[in-house]
Amino acid sequence: MKLIVNLKLKPLESQHADLLRTLERAGEACNWISEQAFENKVFKQFAIHKIVYLSAKDKFSLSSQMVIRAISKVADSYQIQKAKQTFFKKHGSIAYDSRILTFKSSNKVSLWTLNGRQTIPFVCGEYQRKLLPFLKGEVDLIYRKGQFFLNAVCDVPEEHPMIPDNVIGVDFGIVQLATDSTGESFTGAFVERVRQKFSNQRQLLQHKASKQTQSGKRPRHIHKLIKRLSGREKNFRKHQNHVISKKLVEKAKALNSGIALENLEGIRKRIEKRLRVSQRAKISGWSFFQLREFVTYKSKLNGVPIILVNPKYTSQECSECGHTEKANRKSQSEFECKNCHVSINADINASRNIRSRAFVNTLQSSENIVLKNAV
Ligand SMILES: [Zn+2]
């Protein structure tokens, strides 16, 4: 499975300048090559190469690989359209291959720059560092908000899926980000508190911004603050999603269980429904997809099978007797069956329905995994 690892470079001031100059030079080369290609009406990579390679190498003092990459970038842009000359950003990313980028240790990388090769320290998460040995292909050098990053594609081997003894159903929600059929919920007061804090800060800033607009001032710095806030919130959410998905997958693996999820269409529909209900749903709504994605890829990496089920009425069906009625769902969090009168947390009820549907699915489809103890 291909995963992208993001590393943050920590260059010295002089190295920062070298990298920036290299990036700018590569951008200039792209623009020059693009001009040559457009003027000569030559748009295929090989043909462009023929007319520009030697002079571009000479003119911009770039490494061969960088010139080749610039040519391919230009050729790609003319695949989309040939009517107008393409222009490239001053600080667009550039691709490095193993000839001009090598990892020196677990925290240093050597990169080709206009000022020769530079060994630069980098930082990344502990988990990302573990993926680095699986580095495959090219690495992109990216300049964002005054800092340099490397995006490295790693081809990480998947574990052969186990044959599960059991299935854990997982329901994604708003108050509880995830609830599983064993009754465990993933989120807790802490996440809710932080979410509330972000929400309050944002409201305060938006209020300020609207006031200042009325008085004729430009609230640009406030918009900047709001943007920074939302960036921090996004990071927080991402981290939480990593923590939750890791716990879920570890639990499934320890219990030798597969994980059952509603198919994507179901989640999308439900989010749309909830969007109308409250602004808060909108905010957390987007994290469903990320959490689901994390659960899916971590399961694959760990050999935990994922079983997708039809999401229809998972929140209205009674997990005890199967009676389905809208009125069964008393509130966001309460479920009380009109038929058998069982009273249960609504999220747990839904996750149990998801779990039992997974058993039906696996029995019906020979493509899917076979469960040993299907009940
Ligand atoms: Zn019932």
Residues whose N, C-alpha, C, O or C-beta is under 5 A from the ligand:
A	BS01	ZN	C318 E320 C321 G322 H323 C337 N339 C340 H341
